[in-house]
Amino acid sequence: MRKYEAVSRALHAVEGVLLLVDSTQGVQAQTLTTLAAAQAQRCVVIPVVSKIDSPAARVDEVKAELAGLLKVSPGGVLAVSGKTGAGVDELLEAIVRLVPPPRVSESGNGEPRGLIFDFSYSTHRGVVVYLRVFDGTFRKGQQLTFHAAGKDFIALETGIFTPEETPAESLSSGDIGYIVTGIKEPGVVAVGDTIGVVHGSLPALPGYERPRPVVWASIYPENQDDLPLLRKSLERLRLSDSSLSFEEESSGVLGRGFRCGFLGLLHLEIVTERLRREFSLSLIVTIPTISYVVTRTNGEREIIYTPAKFPEHGDILKIEEPWARVIIITPPRVMSTLIQALYEHEAQTLSTETFHDGRIEIEVEMPLRELMRGFFDRLKNISSGYASLSYEILPPRTADVVRLDILVAEEPVPAFARVVAARRVQEEAEKMVEKLHAILPKQLFNTKIQARAQGRIISSRTLSAMRKDVTGYLYGGDVTRKMKLLEKQKRGKKKLLERGTGKVNIPEDVFMKMVRVDS
């Protein structure tokens, strides 16, 4: 979802792309985002309709969509089937005919320079970088360096893809290939960095920016015995995904886990799915939050990604939050409902366009916070699954948000803290108080459940005490005896609170229902 993620990274390394569209689905929102990224890199775009062998294929209709999108004739859109091989020969011929030779730098001094677009890791070869060469020639045995990381190494092997890694004597300007570095510290390598010779004169290639997480979530193993496995699994994932960041944290209820940073919601979804599928882990994933840039009244700026760490309201001068540019493609029948949903999620409409088949494309901008607040699920419900969505992160803008704390027995519970829009704080406060009131077990004394924002209580409910029948063994009509026992019970509950021993024990299942992403 960001310019240094997988698709856009690869676009820096090529001159042409195949815009492959499923003939049973048609153009989706992600198609438009990918196309825009390819055009921004001045890549030649070859439109292709796939799965033409499917009984549900709409080949001519989807060809017309692509032709309109690229402003070409439908005859210029190729059609292929990976299953039967139909159209593959024509596609290969088109690639040779339409894609230009590789661009090379005009520095002309013969010094090698290349851009890393991906990398892998193995225990015996260390980091293997995949790169596009823009200048000079790389050879085995050269002393090379990563410009941004400042790490030097000797090229143990150079090679090309056939498609397997195949050793080659050299990689020259215009080539795409790999270099075996022998580095056993994968954290120093970053996609987008430039490789050059040690003490070289050429500067780094433009466009590199170290990935900065914008979405954060805590990941805990359901079984604390799996913590070492979770740590090892995250470390293994980071070997091939330098944008993943994590640090260990501890929760009084959920135990030990990791606070993880991601480039976006899709990145979060992919990482958690891989942890579950590849490493057979059962996980608790908390509700994701975003990074806020907070300027204090004394002028200090800091990046905060945990609501509980937000400064007090009186100490905040300004808050900034990331925004997102969102592209939605939807059936026309749900437009009125969708427009209402966009308004409720603070979206600003930029443009609309109608496709050949009647579907409508809407481009909007909205706070990333609102996109994460269940917007995608709401879009699926509104459109019965027929709408698609794609987004990219925009720079931060001033935010009108407040920290919402939940108090139980007048004590704040840090894990329940949220950052919400100021205009929705009352609604969100009441919803959280009601939810906790419904699931928290009764205590021996009346328990206040409160929501606090900007230093004042804005919602409150009292959970009535669990009543123990202290008069059950009495019989007959001894009212005086009953009253004495009830009064004694009342005094005992009062003493619990006065001594501070009336703390509320929040069960683990209540915490999970309040904080986990799938609750």
N, C-alpha and C positions, 0 to 999 in steps of 0.2 A: 503494500500500500504506500510505500514511500519510494523516492527515486532511486535509492540504493538497494531496493529489494530485488528479488530474483529476476523478474522479467526485465526491469529497467537496467539492471546490472549487465545482463547479457546483451542488451541493445547497444551498449558502448563498444562491443567487440565485433559487431557484424555490419554489413552493408545492406542486407536485405532480410525480410521476414516473410513468413507465410502466415496470413491472417486466416486461421482455420475456424470455420463456423459449422456447428452441427446442423445438418439439414432437418433434423427433427425438432430442433429448439429455436433456430433463428438467431438473429443478433441479440446479445445480452448486454447488460450494463458493463460487464467486465470487458467485452469486446471493444466498446468505445474507449474505455480507459487505456487499454493496451494499444489500440490504434493511435491514440493521441500521443502516447509515449514514443511509439515508433516514428511517427511523423516529426516529433520534436527532435529526434536524433537524425533526421533526414535519411531514414532507411527506405529503400524501395519496398513497397508493400504489394505482395502477390495475393489476391483474394482467392480462397479455396473453400468450396462447400464439401463437407465430409459425410460419411455414412449414407451414401446415395443408394446403397443396397437395402436399407431399412424399409419395411412396409409403411412406416410412418413418415418417410422422407417427404419434404416439401421443396424439392430441388429448385424448380423454376421460381417459386415464391422467395426463397432465401437468396437465390442469385440476384433477383431484382432488389432485395434489401441491400445487399452488399454493393451492387452497382450504384445505387442511389447514394450510399454512404461515401463511396470513393469517387463518385462522379465519373464512372466509366460505363461502357456498354455491358449489358448482361453477358454478351459473348466473351468478354474479357475475364469472366469469373470461371475458374476451373472447378471441376467436380471429380471427387475421388472416392474410392472405397478401400479402406485398409484391409477389409475382410476378403474381398475378391481380387483386389489389385487393379480394378478398373480405374483408368485415368492417371495412374502413377507415372507411366512413361512420359505422358504429356507434361506432368508437373515437373519432372526432372529436367526436361528440355527447357521449360519456361525459366527455371532457376538459372540455368547456364546462360540463357539468352538475355534475361532481364536484370540480373544482379550484377552491378559493376565490379571491377577489380578492387581489391582492398585499398583503402586510403592509407597513405603513409605520411609521416611528418616531413617537413621541409628543412629540418635542422641541418641535415647533410654532413655532419662530422663523423658519422659512422659509429657513434657511441650508442650502445643498446639501451632501449627504454620500452617498458611494457606495462599494461594495465591489468591488474588482477580482477577477474570477474567471478571467480569461485575458487574453492580449495577443498582438499580432502586430507585425511590424516591416517597414518598407519604406524604401528608401534616400531617397525624396523626401518621405515624410510622417513618417518617424521612427517612434516607438513609438505604436501604436494600442491603447488599453486597452479591454477589454470589461468592463462594470460593471453592477451592479444598484444602482439609486438608492433609497436608504432615506429621504432627507430632501430637501425643497426642490426646486429646479430648476436644472439645468446648461444654460448657453447658450454659444454661440460667442462668443469674445472675453473670457470671464471669466479672471481670474487665479486659478489653482488650485495645489494642492500635494499631494504624496504625504506622508502623515503619517509613516510609518516611515522613508522615504528622506530626507525633508526637502528634496525637490527641487521648486522652483516652475516653473510653465510657464503659457502662455496656451492656452486651448482653441481650436484652429484650425478644428475642425469637430465637430459633434455629430450623431449619427444613430442609426437603428434597423436591425434585421435583417429583410429581407423575402423570402427569407432572406439576400439579398445586402446589403452595407452600403449603406444609403440615407440621405442627409443629411436631417436634421430640424432645425427651429428650436430645439428644446429637448428635454431629457430630464427628466421630472418624477418625483416620488416614486412608486415602484412599477414604473417602466419598467426594461427591460433594453435596453442599447444600447452605443454606442461613443463614445469621444472621441479625436480626433487631437491628439497632444501636441506633435509636432515635435521631440521629444527624440531625439537621435542616440546616446545612451548607454543601450542596453537593460539594462545591468547594474544601473542604479539602480531599475528597476521590478521589483516582486515581486508575485506572485499572493497575494491575501489582504490587501494593503495597502488603506488607506482614502484616497479622494480627497475633498478639501474645498476651501474657499476659503482664500486666503492670509490669515493672521491671524484665522482663524475661531475661534468659541467652542466648537464641538462637539468632543468627544474622538473618537479613532479608534474604529471599530466593533470589538467584542470578537472574540477568536478568532484574531487574526493571530499567526503564529509563523514567522519566517524559516526556510525549509527547511534542515536540517542533515544532510549526508550520513552514512549509516551503513554503506554498503558502498563499498569502494574496489578499483579494479583499474587496472593499468597497461596502456596501449594504445600499441603501437608499429607503425609501418608496416613491412610486410615488406621494402619497398624504401625505403631511407633518402632517396631522391630525392623521395618522396611526403610528407616531413615538413611542408613548407609547406602542402600540400593538406590534410593531416590537421588542422593548426592552424586553417586557414580553415574547414574543415568543422565542427570543434567550436565555433568562434565563431558560425557560422551556426545551429547547433542551439541554442546558448544564447540566441539572440535570441527563441526561442519557448519556452524551457525554462529559467527562471531558477534552477531547483533543481540544474542540472548545474554542477559545478565541476571545474576542471582546472588543473594547473600542469605546466610542462615539467620533465622529469627525464632523466637520462642513465644508460645501463647500458653497462658495458665490453664486453658481448657483443651485446646487442640494439640498441645504438645509442641515439639520442635518441627520446623519445616523451613521453607525458603520463600523469601520475598523476591519475586521474579519480575524483570522488566522486559516488555515486548514492544515491537514496532507498531503494532495495531491489534485489532480483535482477531483478524485472520491468523496472525502470528501466534497469538495466545491459543487459539483453537488447534492449530497444527501441533504445537509443542505438547499440549496436554494429551492430545490424541496419540501422539507418538509414544509418550511416556506410558500410556495405558496399553497400547497395542504391542510395542516392541519390547517393553520391559515388564509387562504383566503386573503393573502397579495399580492398586486401588487408591484413589486420591480424593482429597477434599480440596476443592478450588474455591477460594473466596471471591466475592463479587469484585470485578475489576474496577480500578480507579485510574485516574489520569494524573499526569504531572502538572502541578500549578506553579507558576512563578509568582512569589509573594514579595512585595516591597514593603518593608516595615516603615514605621513612622520616622525612624532614624536614618532612613535611606538605604539600609542593607537589603540586598536581594538574595533570595534563596529558592531553590527548587524543592518543592514538598510533594511527596507522592503518597503520604499516609494521612488520612483525615485527622487522626488523633494528634498529629504533630502540628496542626495548624495553630498559628499564634492566636492569642486572645483578640477579640474583635477590635478593641481599642488600640491594639498595637499594629494594625494593618492599614497601610496607606493605599495600596492597590493590589489587585489580584489579576493575573493573566492566565488564560487557558487556551489549549490548542483548539483549532477549528478544523472542519473537514469539508472538502468539496465533494458532493455526493451526486452521482448520476443514477437515476431510477428509470427503468423501462417498465411500463404498466399497461394492462388492458384499459381501454377508455371507460368502461362501465364503472370503474371504482374511483374515478378521478375526484369526485366531490368528497368522498370519505378520506381519500389520501391527502387532499389539500387541507382538510381539517386536522389530520394527524401531523402534517408538516408544521402547521401553525402552533400546535400544542408542544412541538419539539423545537420551537424557536428557529425554524428554518427560514432562510431568505431565498426566494426563488430568483434564479438568474435567467433561465430561458426554458422554453418548451418547444418540442418539435414532434410532428406526426410522421410515423413510418408508413411505408407502402401498404402494410397489412392492417393499418389502423391503430397499432399500438403507439403509445405516447412516451416520448423521452422528456424527463424533467431534470434540469440541473439546478441544484440548490447548494447553499452553504449553511452549515449549522455547527453549533458547538459539539466537539467530539463527545463531551459529557452526555449530550442529549442523544447522540447516535447510539451510545452504549446503554442508554436507559430503555432498552427493550424495543428500539425502533425497528430493527430488522424483523423481529418476531411479529411485531404489529403489522408490518408491511406484508408479511406472508399470510397473516390472518385476513387482512383486508382483501388481498388479491387471490385468496385460496391457493397460494403458492405459485401463481403465474407471473408475478412481478420479479424483477431482478435488480440488484443494487451493487454499486461499486463506489469506492471512495478513495481519496488521497488526503493526507494530512496537510494542513495549512499552518503558517506561523501563528503564534499565540496572539490573542486579542484580549482587551480588557473584559473582565468577567464580573457579573453581579451575582456572586454566590456567597453562601454563608456556611459555617460549620454547624452541623446539627448533632448534639450530644444526647444520648439516652441515659437516664439515671434510674437506677433500681435501688429503692430504699435510700434515696437521696445521695447515692454514690454513683459517679459516672462509670460507664462500662466502655473502655476505649475501643474494644472490638466492634461495638455497634455504631461508632461515630461515622457520619456521612458528610459529604460536601454536596449541597443541593442549591438549585437556583433560588434566589431570594423570593421570587414571586410564587414559588411552590413550597416554601418552607413549612407553612402551616399545614398544607395538605399532606406532605411527606411525614411531618411530625405525628399527625393524628393516625396515619396509616401504620407507622412503626409502633406507636404506643398500643394501638388496638391489637396488632399482631402479637406483640410480646405479652399483652394481657391475656390473650387467648391460649398461649402455649406454656406460660410459666406456671409451674406447680404452686399451689397455695403453701404459705408458710405458717408458722405458729402465731404470727402477728399480722396485722394489716400491712400491706406492702405498697408503697407509692411507686408508680411507674410514670416517669416524666420525660418530656422532651424539652431541651434547652437550646436556644439560639440567641446569639448576640447578648448573652448575659442574663436572659430572662426565660422563665418557664412559659412555654407557649401551648403545651398540651399535657394533660395529667389524668391518670386513672388510678384508682386504688383497688388492689387485689385483696379481697376480703380474707381474713384469717381462716386457717383450717381449724374447724371447731372439734375439739376432743370432748367426748361425752363423759365429763367427770362425775356426773350424777347417775350414771347408768346402774350402779349397784344398789341405789336407794330404792325403797319401795314405800308404798303408802303415800300419805299426803304431807310429809314433813317439808313444807315450803321453806322454813327458816334454814334448815340444814342445806337444802339445795342452793339457796342464795349465798350462804357462806362459802360453799365450794366454788361457785361461779365467780365470786368476788376474789377468791384466792387465785384462781386461774388468771383473772384479769391483771392482778398485781404481779404475777410471775411474768407475764408477757411484757409488762411495762419495764420490769427490771432487766429483761433481756436486751431491750433497746437502750436503756440507760447505761448498761455495762459495755455496750458495743458488741455483745455476743449475739446480737440479733441480725448478723450478716446474712444476706440471701445467698444461698448456694444455687447457682444457675447450672442446671444439668447440661451435659455435653450435647444431648440431642437438641436442646433449645438453642445453644450457640450455633450448631450446624444449620438449623432452620433459618436463623437470622443472618448468617454471614456467607453461606456457601452459594455458589453461582447457580446451582441447579435446584435451589430450594423454592 
